[in-house]
């Protein structure tokens, strides 16, 4: 396994349940602490040495393109020299993102997740690649995830996470007396993204038959006993609603962001 392994981030959805923020921008560009959530996701991977990214664009993909095309200018102090034949720009600050390689691919406005992954097949130049969603954060150890995938030899690994329940959990007796109230109980294991795939998974996807990644690929290879789960018991959250958006920003502002491992 090499640190040149590409990381595919699904950035094309419309984020309809976060309409307060996504009316004018795609969900991966919704900001936490002044930086889009896709930047936070990329920083998690980069912390473990994975800096080659392929972003699957769709809804308002031009906003994501403009962000990265102008990233140097917007993230640095700048000196601009103007004049005929002598125009140049000098960036005066330094930032760790300078070694990122980011491929921005328009995968269609209404394409589903399986179709988006199929459409970036030609950009995958390694036997193994990673995929994640553009709205999930975790304090996951990517190094251990990759090592686990390498150890079992199956086609795919998903990260199993247990997010806290949005509601308090009641334990009741037969007489309907409240035996226990647990405010922050964990849910069952779910697909938390942070996936690792062998490139043979592209054989399960068909450009002519669009579908969800979970249905078109993951259900099939699970039935063939070709998918393993990497259990992540730490922090995980998917930013799906405005409530979660506010909570993540409060965590960041209070220096209590568990996913900030860099």
C-alpha positions in Angstrom: 0.0 0.0 0.0 1.3 3.4 -1.0 0.6 6.9 0.2 -0.2 7.7 -3.4 -3.4 5.7 -3.0 -6.2 8.1 -4.3 -9.0 9.2 -2.0 -12.4 9.7 -3.8 -14.8 12.1 -2.1 -18.4 12.1 -3.1 -19.4 15.8 -3.5 -22.3 15.8 -5.8 -25.4 15.5 -3.7 -27.9 18.3 -3.2 -28.0 18.2 0.6 -31.8 18.9 0.7 -32.1 18.3 4.5 -29.6 21.1 5.1 -31.3 23.6 2.8 -30.5 26.6 5.1 -26.9 26.2 3.9 -27.1 24.3 0.6 -29.4 26.6 -1.4 -26.4 28.4 -2.8 -23.6 25.9 -2.2 -23.0 22.1 -2.3 -23.0 20.4 1.1 -19.2 19.7 1.0 -18.7 23.5 0.9 -20.7 24.2 4.1 -18.3 25.7 6.5 -17.1 24.5 9.9 -14.9 27.1 11.6 -14.6 29.1 8.4 -13.4 26.1 6.3 -15.7 23.8 4.1 -16.3 20.4 5.6 -14.6 18.8 2.5 -11.4 20.6 3.7 -11.7 19.0 7.1 -12.2 15.5 5.5 -9.1 16.0 3.4 -7.1 17.1 6.4 -8.0 13.8 8.2 -6.6 11.8 5.3 -3.6 14.1 4.8 -2.6 13.6 8.5 -1.9 10.0 7.6 0.0 10.9 4.4 -2.8 10.5 1.8 -2.8 13.7 -0.2 -4.1 12.6 -3.6 -7.8 13.4 -3.9 -10.5 12.9 -6.6 -13.7 14.9 -6.0 -16.9 13.7 -7.7 -18.8 16.9 -8.5 -22.5 17.4 -9.2 -24.8 19.9 -7.7 -23.1 23.4 -7.8 -19.8 21.8 -8.6 -18.5 25.1 -9.9 -18.4 26.4 -6.4 -16.0 23.6 -5.4 -13.9 24.2 -8.5 -13.7 27.9 -7.8 -12.7 27.3 -4.2 -9.7 25.1 -5.1 -8.7 27.1 -8.2 -8.5 30.2 -6.0 -7.2 28.4 -2.9 -3.7 29.8 -3.0 -4.8 33.4 -3.4 -7.5 33.2 -0.8 -5.4 31.3 1.8 -2.2 33.4 1.7 -1.0 37.0 1.9 -0.2 38.0 -1.7 2.0 40.4 -3.6 0.9 41.1 -7.1 3.2 42.7 -9.7 1.3 44.2 -12.6 2.7 45.4 -15.9 3.1 44.4 -19.6 5.1 41.2 -19.7 6.0 41.4 -16.0 2.8 40.2 -14.3 3.5 37.8 -11.4 1.9 36.7 -8.2 3.9 35.9 -5.0 2.3 34.1 -2.1 3.8 35.2 1.2 2.4 32.6 3.5 3.0 28.9 3.8 0.4 26.2 4.4 0.4 22.4 4.6 -2.1 21.9 1.8 0.5 22.9 -0.8 1.3 19.3 -1.5 -2.3 18.2 -2.2 -3.2 16.9 -5.6 -6.8 17.4 -6.3 -8.7 16.2 -9.4 -12.1 17.8 -9.8 -14.5 15.6 -12.0 -18.0 16.6 -13.1 -19.9 13.4 -12.6 -23.3 14.8 -13.4 -26.0 16.8 -11.7 -28.4 13.9 -10.9 -26.0 10.9 -10.9 -26.3 8.6 -7.9 -23.3 7.6 -5.8 -22.6 4.4 -7.7 -22.6 6.2 -11.0 -20.3 8.8 -9.7 -17.7 6.3 -8.6 -17.9 4.5 -12.0 -17.3 7.8 -13.8 -14.0 8.4 -12.1 -12.6 4.9 -12.9 -10.2 6.3 -15.5 -8.6 8.5 -12.9 -7.8 5.5 -10.6 -4.2 4.5 -11.3 -3.7 2.1 -8.3 -5.0 -1.3 -7.3 -6.5 0.0 -4.2 -8.3 3.3 -3.5 -10.4 4.9 -0.8 -13.9 6.4 -1.0 -15.8 8.6 1.5 -18.8 10.8 1.7 -18.5 14.6 1.6 -20.3 15.2 4.9 -18.8 12.7 7.4 -16.2 13.5 10.1 -14.4 11.1 12.5 -11.3 10.7 14.5 -10.5 7.6 12.6 -7.0 6.2 12.2 -6.7 5.9 8.4 -3.4 4.0 8.8 -5.1 1.2 10.8 -8.0 1.2 8.4 -5.7 0.6 5.4 -3.7 -2.0 7.3 -6.9 -3.9 8.2 -8.0 -3.9 4.5 -4.6 -5.1 3.4 -4.7 -7.9 6.0 -8.0 -9.6 4.9 -7.6 -9.7 1.2 -11.3 -9.0 0.4 -12.5 -6.6 -2.3 -13.8 -4.0 0.2 -13.7 -2.6 3.7 -16.2 -0.2 5.2 -15.9 1.7 8.4 -18.6 0.6 10.9 -19.4 3.5 13.2 -21.9 3.9 16.1 -23.1 7.5 16.2 -24.9 8.7 19.3 -28.7 8.6 19.2 -30.5 11.9 18.6 -33.0 11.0 21.2 -32.8 9.7 24.8 -33.2 5.9 25.1 -35.7 4.5 27.6 -35.5 1.1 29.2 -39.0 0.1 30.4 -40.2 -2.6 32.7 -43.2 -4.8 31.9 -45.3 -2.4 33.9 -44.1 0.5 31.8 -42.1 2.0 34.6 -39.0 3.8 33.4 -36.1 1.6 34.5 -33.4 3.7 33.0 -33.0 6.9 30.9 -29.8 7.1 28.7 -29.5 10.5 27.1 -26.5 9.8 24.8 -26.8 6.2 24.0 -25.1 4.8 20.9 -27.0 3.4 18.0 -26.4 0.2 16.2 -23.4 -0.1 13.8 -23.9 1.8 10.6 -21.9 2.4 7.4 -19.8 5.3 8.3 -18.1 5.7 5.0 -14.2 5.8 5.0 -14.3 2.9 2.5 -11.3 1.0 1.0 -11.8 -0.7 -2.4 -9.8 -3.0 -4.7 -10.2 -1.6 -8.2 -12.0 -4.8 -9.3 -15.1 -3.3 -7.7 -15.5 -1.3 -10.9 -16.7 -4.5 -12.6 -19.8 -4.4 -10.4 -20.7 -0.9 -11.6 -22.3 0.0 -14.9 -22.3 3.4 -16.5 -25.5 2.5 -18.3 -27.3 1.6 -15.0 -27.0 4.4 -12.5 -27.6 3.5 -8.9 -26.6 4.0 -5.3 -23.1 2.8 -4.3 -24.6 0.9 -1.3 -27.1 -1.0 -3.5 -25.2 -1.5 -6.8 -21.9 -2.5 -5.2 -21.9 -3.0 -1.5 -24.9 -5.2 -1.2 -23.6 -7.4 -4.0 -20.1 -7.9 -2.7 -21.4 -8.4 0.9 -23.6 -11.2 -0.5 -20.4 -12.7 -2.0 -18.6 -12.4 1.4 -16.2 -9.9 -0.1 -16.7 -7.0 2.3 -15.2 -6.6 5.8 -16.0 -4.0 8.5 -13.4 -1.9 10.3 -15.0 -1.1 13.6 -14.5 2.5 14.7 -15.6 3.1 18.2 -14.5 6.7 18.4 -16.2 9.9 17.3 -18.2 9.9 14.1 -20.9 12.1 12.7 -22.6 12.8 9.4 -23.6 16.4 8.9 -27.1 15.8 7.7 -29.1 18.6 9.3 -28.8 22.2 10.5 -28.7 20.9 14.1 -25.5 18.9 13.3 -24.1 21.8 11.4 -24.5 24.1 14.5 -23.1 21.4 16.8 -20.0 20.9 14.8 -19.3 24.6 14.6 -19.7 24.8 18.4 -17.2 22.0 18.9 -14.7 23.7 16.6 -15.2 27.2 18.2 -14.7 25.6 21.7 -11.6 23.7 20.6 -13.4 20.4 21.2 -13.4 19.0 17.7 -12.5 15.3 18.0 -11.9 15.0 14.3 -9.1 17.6 14.4 -6.2 15.1 14.6 -3.7 17.1 12.6 
